[in-house]
Amino acid sequence: MDFAVVRAAKQEDCKDVSRMIMELAVYMNMPNQVKISHKELEQDGFSEIPFFHCLVAEGPEEHKSKEGHTTVGYALYFYTYSTWKGRAVYLEDLYVMPEFRGKGIGKALLSKVGKEQQCVRLQFKVLDWSTPSLDFYFSKGAQDLTATEGWHLLRFDGEALDRLANEAPKMNL
């Protein structure tokens, strides 16, 4: 299937992106973890200073999904900075609807994100049980930093983040 376009998402794409975020969460067995809607995506991705960037894969009307969707994939990412290497990009999500996988859509989305803004590094995380995803990324040359360098992904959220913020000493700088 030839896709008409991989393009930057527009605000009006947020409902489709939100739908696919939930589809990805269901696949990952974590649908209860999704706490945002298309409204937050609109606000956070299309404000004066966006928190993220997004690409969508859109097919022609004659190749729409069984449910009638023409937007069948997305990549959501944001810029970071490596104090060792320089400009970097973090890929939060890469998703292609199951019926459109194996057609080069994921590769097209990934390659477009990978060289955004002359970044020297593209980073992301993958669940350890997601063999198809791991196989795809490894086949493209990705490195597993947990295995090769021993990095662990850590997070503060909810009450732990609140406690951390409240424990900070008050400083007059």
N, C-alpha and C positions, 0 to 999 in steps of 0.2 A: 504494500500500500504506500503510495507516495503521499506525503503529508504536505499540505499547502504551506505551513509555516510553523517555525518555532520563533516565538516573539516575546518581547517584554510584556508582562501582564499589565492590564489596565484595571482601574478600580472596578469596572463592571464585570471583571473576571472573578472577583472575590467569592461569589456564590459557588462557582464551579470549583475553585481551589478549595474552599471550605468542604465541599462535598467529597473531593478526593482526599483531603486530610483525614476525614472520617473513614473513608474506604481503607486508607493505609493503616489507621489505628485499629480497625477491625482485623486486618491481615496480621498485625503485630500482636493481636490478642490484648489490646489496651484501649478499647473504645471509651472506657470511663475516664481515661486520662485527658481527653480533649475537653478543654474548658472555654475555648473561644469560638466565635461564630464569624460569619463574613463581615460583621460590623467591626470587630476588632482588627481583622485583616485590612479592611478599608482604611481605618484610622491609623494603624501602625505602619502600613506599607505605602500609603499615599499622602502622608502629611508633608510638611515643609522639610522635615528631617526624618526620612523613613528609617525604620528599624530593620527592614529587610528589603530584598529585591526578589523578584519572581519572574520566571519564564514559564510560558505555557506552550503546549503542543496542541495545535488545532488542525483538525482534518476537514476535508470537504464534506458538505452536507450529504452527499451520496454514500459516504463511508461512516456515518454516525454510528454510535454504539447502539446496543440493543435497547437501551433506555432513552435513546434520542440525543445523546450528548455528542457534540463535535469537539469539545475541549477534553482531551483524553490523557493528558499528562502534565506534570509541572515539576519545576525545580525551584525551591525556595532557599535563598542563601543570603549571607551578609558578609561584610568585610571585617577582617581582623588584622592584627599586625604581629609578626614574629620578631622578637627582639634579637633573634639570631639570623633570620633570613630576610626580613622585610615584609612586603605586602603579601597578604594571604586572604583566602576566601574560605568560609565555612559553609558547607552544604548541609542545611538542616533536613531537607527532604528531597528525594528524587522519587517520583512515582509515575508509573504508566499503568493505566487500567489493564487488567489481565488479558482481555481479548485483543489488545493491541501490542502486547509484548512480543519480542523477537523480530521486530520490524525496523529496528534502528532508532526508535524514538528516544529511548533512554540514553543511548550513545550520543544522539544529537543534543539533547538537553545537557548532558554531562560535559561534553566538549565545549559547549558555548559558555557554561559557567567557569570551566577550568582555566580559561585564559582571560577572564574579565580583568580589566584595569591593570594589565601586566603583572598579575599576581604570580608569585614564585611557588605557591603552595595551595593545594586544595585539600581540606580536611573534612572529615565526616565520621559518623559512627554507624555501626551495623550490629544488629543483634546477633549473638553467637550462633543461634539456631537457624538463621536465615541463609541457608546454603545457596539458594539461587542468586541472592544478592551478593554474597561473598564471592561466588564463582565469577559473576559478572565483573565485579570490581578488580579481582585478582587478574582476570584475563586482560584487563586494560592496563595493568601495571601497578595497581595500588599496593601499598605496603601495610602490613598489620603491625602497628606500632606497639601494641600490647605484647606481641610475640618478639619483635626485634629489639625494642628499646625499653620495654617494661613500663610504659606509661599507663596510668589508670585514669579513667574519666571520673571526676568527683563533682558533686553538686550540693549546694545549699538551697533549700526552698522552704516555703511555708514557715512553720514555727522556728525551724533551725536558722533560717535567714533572718527572721525577726530577732531572735536571741543574739545572733552575731552583731546585728546593727545596734542593739541596745547595750551590748557589752563594750562597744567602742568607747575609749576614753574621750572626754570632751577636751578638745585642744584648741587653743587660740593661735592661729598661724598668721 
